């Protein structure tokens, strides 16, 4: 994927570019919790002032382009005419204070410039380019009686634009252009009404709301600062990393720019994070399911419906997104009314979240280690280090083993894959991760003997899920062709977990293969 960032010399443009380089890939598709990504091959930073070229680009080719988006020819050259995937982040704009001082400049840059970038993306030859447009809260007004939102009201995606400035007007017009270009299928448009981004490092910019950065930035640098804004005025702000509480914005700035702080200024110790699971969980047996939208609710539901939870009345379902976890909890509780289900939203790719999750559990009798991620087919030489770590690094079995060891044993069921036996083309990281799971399973089974811990693995093949939807139309084969493949139901996958779970700890299934009967795995295709 090619990436173009206008406003690339600015604070936000530079922060975005650094973030993209760290990621190494961008989301191209999301469906029902499953995600596909594309490797970032190049990033172009464009601005009227020469952007700073990033150091340590980690395999991503970065370049700079100096020019004005008010110049249509510059925009055309910037986007180019390549046929591959394209993402445009259009951040370049004249700020509010400068826009009020120079009407013609604001129209040329913010309005005409947006039209030029949209047209360049439309004519680029890329398949429906992703176009992310940085709008602003200035489109919404200031709480006047004629505005659609009051000064103390809530802003949503449905809040209509009633700008009071030339800057806000041009941003509102840009939103309408983006919506129509998206409606016609010219681009895949994403408009973001950004609040004031604070704390901006460096010199003040021409934004009227720059004072909100100044009162933090200058104060931390040891410079006396007075805000011209009355103390009772409410104003929406967001950090460069995320939209969080004001004290976190200050901490974020101090961590990112320690060189800008006065001598002796340092952040106070951070408050402890909120618990992932309730502190009053009964000290009964429990089943922990590491879950990332793979085999969905059936495993937890099958265990509950089969009565496995009679001796373990608490089920903990863990994964990134709360909504599908709550869906699983409702289905499991309906299948077995006596089973209590605790939802624990946690990023299972983050070691700190995994450690916190198991540290808060009194015990764990069964772990279905179903956490797993993947990236689109990619040859090993084209895969970024971040993408590799993202796929290979997901593992929670270690923490479960520690907890089981201290409480008399338990069972770990790892979700493997037939890819550990027969890989697909372009699945280097995924296949390596599943080979690692096979080695992990055998090692845990061996090391667990002395502690009453049984560990087994189920190698699934072609289970129905959003991630496997492409199998119905065509999957890469070893001979270079793409052919449809049959799939098996999630209920059958859940039955395999239930069978292993109900065994006594004196018996173990070290490895089980459960696959769609007619999938091209056995033999030569």
Secondary structure by P-SEA (a helix, b strand, c coil): cbbbbcccccaaaaaaaaaaaaaccccccccccbbbbbbbcbbbbbcccccccccccccccccccccccccaaaaaaaacccccbbbbbccccccaaaaaacaaaaaaccaaaaaaaaaaaaaccccccbbbbbcccccccccccccccccccccccccccccccaaaaaaaaaaaaaaaaaaacccbbbbbbccccccccccccccccaaaaaacccccccbbbbbcccccbbbbbbcccccccaaaaaaaaaaaccccccccccccccccccccccccccccbbbbbbccccccaaaaaaaaaacccccccbbbbbcccaaaaaaaaaaaaaacccbbbbbbbcccccaaaaaaaaaaccccccccccccccccccccccccaaaaaaaaaccaaaaaaaaaaacccbbbbbbcccccccccccaaaaaaaaaaaaaaaaaaaaaaccccbbbbccccccccccccccccccccccccbbbbbbbbbaaaaaaaaaaaaaccccccccbbbbccccccccccc
